[in-house]
């Protein structure tokens, strides 16, 4: 094997062993040499005119770099690939790399590089050493437009707000920019967040209880205070008339002893003021919605009118307020 020129070694190191045909020709190789290297299995052609100078499965970053090099300097990383880059935990996983290009650029999707042309690129994109990444708000909306089910859209939108990747104003701006082009699901998820629901499991609990003819006036993530004005823990849902609090307990939140201790402390503090707390897991809500609904209805019927006796006051809060 011919020794690599120093300039190629430096370039390959910066680009994690991903290079383009143009870059290879620029350091003195010809197309026949590229062909021989790939034919011998020493290199691999990962996209048109884009090569990995190593064999084996590409890493996530190598896939992003190769897609960006193939798409060109004007491309911006967006959608699920951008959310993975930001560190979203609950958005769907994908090996595809979605990018947007100016509308006049004629570059087609190929392999794992999925390309869409946009009338307007993201002016708030974050530039990395090798490619720009759309802002979290733009990436969330672009990802949601390609998803076909409400649950992953809910999870993605909720995580974006709950973990501070973006805010409601930025999401609203991006939804308006996209207009009505495949935005029905993200609009629904956004409306649920603005109504005070913070997570996807909370939203599923809300849907589960919405068909009840008994349960009315549920406040989601309300501000609670005791009779003396002291601030109380904020439950996921609260029915003021019967002083029943609703909590969705995910396994991830209770992984550590400290998290479990905080949950117990919240439970005890509300119980001390006469509030009944009902706990449900996301799995229960999805698999047994009827049973969950009946449990809440029965508890409220048994405690009807007890809310005033507890002295606990409840008021809705803005989704932008802290819990």
C-alpha positions as CSV (number, residue, x, y, z in Angstrom):
1,X,0.0,0.0,0.0
2,X,1.3,3.4,-0.9
3,X,2.0,5.6,2.1
4,X,-0.5,8.4,2.6
5,X,0.7,11.9,1.9
6,X,1.0,14.0,5.1
7,X,-1.8,16.3,4.0
8,X,-4.1,13.4,3.6
9,X,-3.3,12.0,7.0
10,X,-4.0,15.3,8.6
11,X,-7.2,15.7,6.7
12,X,-8.4,12.2,7.5
13,X,-7.7,12.7,11.1
14,X,-9.7,15.9,11.2
15,X,-12.6,14.2,9.4
16,X,-12.4,10.9,11.3
17,X,-11.1,9.0,8.3
18,X,-13.9,10.2,6.0
19,X,-12.8,12.0,2.8
20,X,-14.3,12.9,-0.6
21,X,-13.1,12.0,-4.1
22,X,-12.2,15.6,-4.7
23,X,-10.0,15.7,-1.6
24,X,-8.3,12.4,-2.6
25,X,-7.6,13.6,-6.1
26,X,-6.3,16.9,-4.7
27,X,-3.5,15.1,-2.9
28,X,-2.4,13.1,-5.9
29,X,-4.4,9.9,-6.1
30,X,-6.3,9.0,-9.2
31,X,-9.6,7.2,-9.7
32,X,-7.9,3.8,-10.5
33,X,-6.1,4.0,-7.1
34,X,-9.4,4.7,-5.3
35,X,-11.0,1.7,-7.1
36,X,-8.2,-0.6,-6.2
37,X,-8.3,0.4,-2.5
38,X,-12.0,-0.3,-2.3
39,X,-11.8,-3.5,-4.3
40,X,-9.1,-4.8,-1.9
41,X,-11.2,-3.9,1.1
42,X,-8.8,-1.4,2.5
43,X,-11.2,1.5,2.0
44,X,-15.0,1.7,1.6
45,X,-17.1,3.9,-0.5
46,X,-19.8,5.0,1.9
47,X,-21.7,7.5,-0.3
48,X,-21.2,8.7,-3.9
49,X,-17.7,10.1,-4.2
50,X,-17.3,9.8,-0.4
51,X,-14.9,7.3,1.2
52,X,-14.0,5.9,4.5
53,X,-10.3,5.1,4.8
54,X,-11.2,2.3,7.3
55,X,-13.3,-0.8,7.1
56,X,-16.1,-1.9,9.4
57,X,-19.3,-0.2,10.6
58,X,-19.2,3.6,10.7
59,X,-19.8,5.4,14.0
60,X,-22.7,7.9,14.3
61,X,-20.2,10.8,13.9
62,X,-18.6,9.2,10.8
63,X,-22.1,8.8,9.3
64,X,-22.8,12.5,10.0
65,X,-19.5,13.6,8.6
66,X,-19.9,11.5,5.4
67,X,-23.4,12.7,4.8
68,X,-22.4,16.4,5.3
69,X,-19.4,16.0,3.0
70,X,-21.6,14.4,0.4
71,X,-24.3,17.0,0.7
72,X,-21.9,20.0,0.5
73,X,-21.0,23.0,2.4
74,X,-24.5,24.5,2.4
75,X,-26.1,21.5,4.1
76,X,-27.4,21.7,7.7
77,X,-28.0,18.6,9.9
78,X,-31.6,18.4,11.1
79,X,-34.3,16.0,12.2
80,X,-33.6,12.9,14.2
81,X,-29.9,12.9,13.4
82,X,-29.6,16.4,14.9
83,X,-31.6,15.4,18.0
84,X,-29.2,12.4,18.5
85,X,-26.3,14.8,18.2
86,X,-27.9,17.1,20.9
87,X,-28.3,14.1,23.2
88,X,-32.1,13.5,23.1
89,X,-32.9,10.3,25.0
90,X,-36.5,9.6,23.9
91,X,-36.6,10.5,20.2
92,X,-36.6,7.5,17.9
93,X,-33.2,6.1,16.9
94,X,-32.1,6.1,13.2
95,X,-29.0,5.5,11.1
96,X,-30.2,7.9,8.5
97,X,-28.7,11.4,8.5
98,X,-31.2,14.1,7.5
99,X,-30.0,17.3,6.0
100,X,-31.5,20.4,4.5
101,X,-30.1,22.3,1.5
102,X,-31.0,25.6,-0.1
103,X,-33.9,25.1,-2.6
104,X,-31.8,25.8,-5.6
105,X,-29.2,23.1,-4.8
106,X,-29.8,19.9,-6.8
107,X,-28.4,17.1,-4.6
108,X,-30.4,13.8,-4.2
109,X,-30.6,11.5,-1.2
110,X,-28.2,8.6,-1.3
111,X,-27.6,5.8,1.2
112,X,-27.9,7.1,4.7
113,X,-27.8,10.8,3.6
114,X,-31.5,11.9,3.4
115,X,-31.7,15.3,1.8
116,X,-34.5,17.8,1.6
117,X,-34.5,21.2,0.0
118,X,-35.8,24.2,2.1
119,X,-36.8,27.6,1.1
120,X,-35.1,28.9,4.2
121,X,-32.2,27.4,6.1
122,X,-32.0,27.8,9.9
123,X,-30.4,31.1,10.8
124,X,-29.9,29.8,14.4
125,X,-28.0,26.7,13.3
126,X,-25.0,25.8,15.5
127,X,-21.7,25.4,13.6
128,X,-19.4,22.5,14.4
129,X,-15.9,21.9,13.0
130,X,-17.3,19.9,10.0
131,X,-21.0,20.7,9.6
132,X,-23.8,23.0,11.0
133,X,-26.6,21.6,13.1
134,X,-30.0,23.1,13.1
135,X,-31.3,24.6,16.3
136,X,-33.1,22.2,18.6
137,X,-36.5,23.8,17.8
138,X,-36.0,23.4,14.1
139,X,-34.7,19.9,14.5
140,X,-37.6,18.9,16.6
141,X,-40.2,20.2,14.1
142,X,-38.3,18.7,11.1
143,X,-38.1,15.3,12.9
144,X,-41.8,15.4,13.8
145,X,-42.8,16.1,10.2
146,X,-41.2,12.8,9.2
147,X,-42.8,10.7,12.0
148,X,-46.1,9.0,11.5
149,X,-47.2,8.3,15.1
150,X,-48.2,10.7,17.9
151,X,-46.4,8.9,20.7
152,X,-42.8,9.5,19.6
153,X,-43.7,13.1,18.6
154,X,-45.1,13.7,22.0
155,X,-42.0,12.3,23.7
156,X,-39.7,14.4,21.5
157,X,-41.5,17.7,22.0
158,X,-41.9,17.0,25.8
159,X,-38.2,16.2,26.2
160,X,-37.2,19.3,24.2
161,X,-39.0,21.6,26.7
162,X,-38.6,19.6,29.9
163,X,-34.8,19.2,29.5
164,X,-34.3,22.8,28.4
165,X,-33.1,22.1,24.8
166,X,-35.5,24.8,23.6
167,X,-38.5,26.9,24.7
168,X,-42.1,27.2,23.7
169,X,-41.6,30.4,21.8
170,X,-38.9,28.9,19.6
171,X,-41.0,25.8,19.0
172,X,-44.0,27.9,18.1
173,X,-41.9,30.0,15.7
174,X,-40.7,26.8,13.9
175,X,-44.2,25.3,13.7
176,X,-45.5,28.5,12.2
177,X,-42.6,28.5,9.7
178,X,-43.5,25.0,8.6
179,X,-47.1,26.1,8.2
180,X,-49.5,23.1,7.5
181,X,-46.9,20.9,5.8
182,X,-47.1,17.6,7.8
183,X,-47.3,19.5,11.1
184,X,-50.6,18.0,12.5
185,X,-48.9,15.8,15.1
186,X,-46.4,18.3,16.3
187,X,-49.1,20.9,16.6
188,X,-51.1,18.5,18.8
189,X,-48.1,17.7,21.0
190,X,-47.3,21.4,21.3
191,X,-50.8,22.2,22.3
192,X,-50.6,19.6,25.0
193,X,-47.4,21.1,26.4
194,X,-48.9,24.6,26.5
195,X,-51.8,23.2,28.4
196,X,-49.4,22.2,31.2
197,X,-48.6,18.6,30.4
198,X,-44.9,18.1,30.7
199,X,-44.1,14.6,29.5
200,X,-45.4,12.0,27.0
201,X,-46.7,9.6,29.8
202,X,-48.6,12.5,31.4
203,X,-50.2,13.2,28.1
204,X,-51.3,9.6,27.8
205,X,-52.8,9.8,31.3
206,X,-54.6,12.9,30.3
207,X,-56.1,11.1,27.2
208,X,-56.9,8.1,29.4
209,X,-59.0,10.3,31.8
210,X,-60.5,12.6,29.1
211,X,-63.2,10.1,28.3
212,X,-64.5,10.0,31.9
213,X,-67.9,11.6,32.5
214,X,-67.0,11.9,36.2
215,X,-63.6,13.6,36.2
216,X,-63.7,17.3,35.5
217,X,-61.4,20.2,36.2
218,X,-58.1,18.2,36.3
219,X,-55.2,20.7,36.7
220,X,-51.9,19.6,35.2
221,X,-48.7,20.5,37.0
222,X,-50.5,23.0,39.2
223,X,-49.0,25.2,41.8
224,X,-50.2,23.9,45.2
225,X,-50.0,25.8,48.5
226,X,-51.0,24.9,52.1
227,X,-53.5,26.9,54.2
228,X,-50.6,28.9,55.6
229,X,-49.3,29.8,52.2
230,X,-46.4,27.3,52.2
231,X,-45.5,25.9,48.8
232,X,-46.3,22.2,48.3
233,X,-44.8,19.7,45.8
234,X,-46.3,19.9,42.3
235,X,-48.1,16.7,41.3
236,X,-48.5,15.7,37.6
237,X,-52.2,16.1,37.9
238,X,-54.6,17.4,40.7
239,X,-58.3,17.3,41.3
240,X,-59.0,20.1,43.7
241,X,-62.6,19.2,44.8
242,X,-61.5,15.8,46.2
243,X,-57.8,16.6,46.9
244,X,-56.5,13.7,44.7
245,X,-53.1,14.0,43.2
246,X,-52.0,12.0,40.2
247,X,-48.4,10.9,39.6
248,X,-46.8,9.2,36.7
249,X,-43.8,7.2,37.9
250,X,-41.3,6.2,35.2
251,X,-38.6,3.7,35.9
252,X,-35.9,6.0,34.8
253,X,-36.8,8.6,37.3
254,X,-36.5,6.1,40.2
255,X,-33.2,4.5,39.2
256,X,-31.2,6.0,42.1
257,X,-31.9,5.9,45.8
258,X,-31.9,9.7,45.9
259,X,-34.7,9.8,43.3
260,X,-36.7,7.3,45.3
261,X,-36.2,9.3,48.5
262,X,-37.4,12.5,46.8
263,X,-40.5,10.7,45.6
264,X,-41.3,9.5,49.1
265,X,-40.7,12.9,50.5
266,X,-43.1,14.5,48.0
267,X,-45.7,11.8,48.7
268,X,-45.4,12.3,52.5
269,X,-45.6,16.1,52.3
270,X,-48.8,16.0,50.3
271,X,-50.3,13.2,52.4
272,X,-49.5,15.3,55.5
273,X,-51.9,17.9,54.2
274,X,-54.7,15.5,53.5
275,X,-54.0,14.8,49.8
276,X,-54.5,11.3,48.4
277,X,-51.8,10.5,45.8
278,X,-52.4,7.9,43.1
279,X,-49.3,6.5,41.4
280,X,-49.3,5.0,37.9
281,X,-46.6,3.7,35.6
282,X,-46.5,4.5,31.9
283,X,-47.0,0.8,31.2
284,X,-50.2,0.7,33.3
285,X,-51.6,3.7,31.5
286,X,-50.9,2.2,28.1
287,X,-52.0,-1.4,28.9
288,X,-54.9,-0.8,31.3
289,X,-56.4,2.6,30.6
290,X,-59.9,1.5,31.7
291,X,-58.6,0.3,35.0
292,X,-56.6,3.4,35.6
293,X,-59.6,5.6,34.8
294,X,-61.9,3.6,37.2
295,X,-59.3,3.9,40.0
296,X,-59.2,7.7,39.7
297,X,-63.0,7.9,39.4
298,X,-63.6,5.7,42.5
299,X,-61.1,7.7,44.5
300,X,-62.7,11.0,43.6
301,X,-66.2,9.8,44.2
302,X,-65.2,8.6,47.7
303,X,-63.6,12.0,48.5
304,X,-66.0,14.3,46.8
305,X,-66.0,17.7,48.6
306,X,-63.0,17.0,50.8
307,X,-60.7,19.4,48.9
308,X,-62.0,22.4,50.9
309,X,-61.4,20.7,54.2
310,X,-57.7,20.2,53.5
311,X,-57.0,23.9,53.0
312,X,-54.8,23.1,50.0
313,X,-55.1,25.7,47.2
314,X,-54.4,24.9,43.6
315,X,-53.8,27.2,40.6
316,X,-52.7,26.4,37.1
317,X,-49.2,27.6,36.1
318,X,-47.6,28.4,32.8
319,X,-45.5,25.6,31.2
320,X,-42.6,28.0,31.3
321,X,-42.8,28.3,35.1
322,X,-40.7,25.9,37.2
323,X,-42.3,23.1,39.1
